[in-house]
Amino acid sequence: MRAAALLLAVLAWPAQAAWEWSAPLTVNSVRGAAVFPHLESANRRGVAVSGDTVAVVWEDNRAGSPQCYLAIKAAAAAAFQPETRLSQGECFEPVVVALGAGRFVAAWEEAGRVHVRALPGSKVLQLSDTEAAQITLAAMGDRIYAAWAEQAGRFRRIVVARLALEGDALSVKTRRPVEAKKPSDEQGWPALTAKGDGSVTVAWEDRRDHHTVPMVSHSRDGRHFARPARLTDRKSGSVDGLGAGTGAMRPTLAAWGENGIAAVWLDKRDFLSGYDVYAALDGGTRRFGKNIRVQDSFGDNMVQWHATVVGDAGGRLLALWDDARDGTPDVWLSDWDGKAFGDDVAVPAASGPGAQSDPVATLDAAGSLHVVWLDRDDTAGTRIRYARAERR
């Protein structure tokens, strides 16, 4: 295993040399063997950069029940400020997006409803009147959108809302289900992205075909959505006489280039080796192309987890995830080179001995990459870690 790891490091060196990483920082101030932080959220929106300020959100049980927390750091600061609590009751799956000029919007699930708040300064706004979960956010200029999974009869369906921010007050301008009819099976874990022209793309896990399939829908105005289409190009049908089809889960979306959108998800089409990371790209036609496997051959026969995609207006695009190809979970990234995803590169501070997993990431306006992950130690407790990378 050590020889394989050395060979992988040598082969991956040119790609790794393209990034120059800062020393990692610890984000959470409260740790312990019985404190369990989580960076799990729809579309994996756990970190955002607004101006020169970085914000990280997560959930942990330090207070005796799950609560959501926010920590911020100025770019020039040597450490994150002590975190603040966002929630009052039990809280799950927080997300955060940047508004610019040091402002953010955060959202989370609390008491069976989804909530949103502008930071700093605004009051909490409850978005759902019925049971709802798995909220995510997208912002582009002065347009803010939220999507979540809301109970509609027996099953949940995906709802998208456009939000307005006037001063410190958030309000709902429009709120629409992606499909008006009640769902025939469960929908959940939405991903959301918005473009400068006001268009919105939403993807989610869908079980209408009796197995989990990522579905996607576009809207030109955030109110009227096209008929959902599959993200995966693999048809439904039993495999070796088993089930209704292979599973795929946790879609993530990112705006990319001038008018593109990228999708990355976990896909079990090679069901003997578990989930792999797959992608599909939409160059601006609002139709995703053929599916692309993201991880390289060193990740074959290895389960991948917690995949996410990040992109920027300059055309930079990369995927991150964790897997245990070197014996313990490490965080990996792969850059899109215009034709394919390149060799997998281990994030230096998020690899090696121990368990490093659950990456969330964003690119800032200057093209710097900000990555946050979990670093688990069964004795000392789990640290939430942060590092920034610059292109050489």
Steps between C-alpha positions, in 0.01 A plus 500: 500500500787740582663426163172568320460827688855606403435416135175698508676801653769493230249472216281774646787742570458724191132558578563558871772749415234714332360590846679674784327432832488703819560343839171351626296669773255347744155658480304358795599608852315222685622144451487174689451128461122542545462805268414407143511775235327448165561676168217319323254721312311511171741612225781504761488881550699511824750776418473836323723802437357853495750776430794414726294299750469121518193341663462135604181335630449160660293309752622333819362369830717686754187647664346157553290518184581576133554874450627703203804727523673766293866606515661777297854612425640807328746413224791658689408345836705216642198317645123471484297702746309302766193348341145624554190284522239545227223284642283479810350151466645185349670597174631309200680548168590872498615670179653841424548712185671834444323825414810717464654775715536265797133396511357149487175307504474185713221243507423185699234256617361558850194351670392330178497823296759682289633842600720768347687803631718774352824564686587715671188657641181346373224314681432133427235439234309170495449393138271198534162467666505120479767241580813568295871418499822500296506865406765645271574848366632676191580868447596694190525877529188621680310177426471252787333161461422217739393143429384233742311172531146563633230254603220478242270218599679170546833613354724804485542713189746772403400864554695803374461854637643833393593718796532878524735684735410858586735645757529227760161337427452189288162425343357248254423639154389173337470139615423215259529121495706384203207273408147608582365147538558309820800267483452130436809417710761674710699804381783650702849646533464785249793679340455849364688752289411834345635701206523873448214499247255394773485134398508224761595133484396251766595132536391245759474134596183346358343156550213511248666211313525299822872557538693819571564709188636858491250718313546856374276787391568851366307821539556828315339705776509285816124447487420278202702181477552269203401137512760313709765301317752245620854603576619144458518346154450150640152355446291343773476125512604212720867404524561126499132464579520720809320828572356766272836650408832611643496788745642849471482765769592843641516715186696824525495793257730791424485793260795472264641735239293764328181295472582143601380276783680194634345212692685242712345213693569155645406214268481126565481377138811294575316353795769247596743779594246733662447866416716683245513872426326595175446833328299654218550841343258751349684754289203735480236305306322400823553140402763290677737289292620144541610385840871519585673297767704739713743297710804345332592131473668504843150549641358193326357230726482757779190668642490879463298723737393864549558622146462867415566727202621862500543737208540867419420750227853471362438139401684330784331175604598226743348218702587387854408190700650255748602138466729254678719379212811548718356314798323785680256766376670792324367802310568498125448753225499487121515796260308519173745575218242578233478142375514276807558498875870467575697281738368486855703713742491463878442821695828509700361583846197276443688180424733259673455323835159528663162563343442816294165522325184695414652781290313821423657763279462824308697717259521870582493792256878487456499127420635382838366166618366474857454146638351387832492141624470277807814363668395222737686386811319250720675627812535876450180548301431624150651821368343702221798603290545775242767569236531732203678424174635731231583410142875506439 
